[in-house]
Amino acid sequence: MPSVDLAIPVLPARDMAETIDFYKPLDFVLAYRHSELDSYMILRRGPFELQSRNRSPPVRNARRRDCATTTRSTSRRRRTSR
């Protein structure tokens, strides 16, 4: 199994505009936002990246399953689920 060089969290967001406003004072900038559904976005600050997906309120004891990773061997992103 190749070693993982990078893990990017995909965080739940109830309101995309609120989420952007929250991270703006921390110098994160909007790098991508799904234009039609407003359901996915990427925020960046230098080498740091956060991804958010618009979801309904979290369910207690829900499984954490979303993470984008980049590996040395492929240097491309892939979504993993557990």
N, C-alpha and C positions, 0 to 999 in steps of 0.2 A: 504494500500500500504506500503510495507517495506521501511525503510529508506535506502538511498544509502550511502555506506561508501566510495566508490571510483569511480571516473570517469576518464577514460583514453581517451584523444583525438585521433582521427584517422585523421591525417593531410594529405592533398594532397602533393605529391612530384613528380615533373616532372622528376627528375633524382635521382635515389637511391644513387649512389656513391657520388654525390654532397651533398645530404642531410646528409649522414654519415659524410662526411668531415666537414660539417658545425657544427654538434653537437659534434664531437670528442674533440675540444678544451674545451668544457663544461663538459668533463669527462663522456659523454654518451658512452656506449659500445653496439655493435650489439649483441642482444640476439637471434634474429630469422630473417631469410630472406628467402622468398619463392624462392626455387632454380630453378624451371623450368621457371616461368613467370617473375621473378624479379618484382613482382607487389605489394608485401607487406612485411613490415619489422617491427620489434620491437626493440626499443632502450631503454636501462635502465641506470640509474644512482642512485644507492642506492634504495630508495623507489619510485623513480620517473620513470615513463614509458611513452614513446611516441610511437605511432604506426603511420606508414605512408603507404599510398596506392598510387601507381603510377597511375596518372590520366592525362588526357589531360589538357591544360590550363584552369583555372577557368572561369566560365561563370558569368558575373555580375548578381547580385540578385539571385544567386543560393541558394537553401535552404541548410542550414547546417543540416546534418542528421546523421552523424556517431559518435557514442560514445560507448565505451565498458564500462560496469558497473559491479561492484561486490556488491552484497547485503549481509547483515548480515545473512538473513535467509537461503540463498542457498550457499553462498560463492563460486559461480561459475560465470564465465563471460557470459554475453549475449549481443548481439548487439541490439541496439534500433534504430528505425527510426521514424522520424516525418515528 
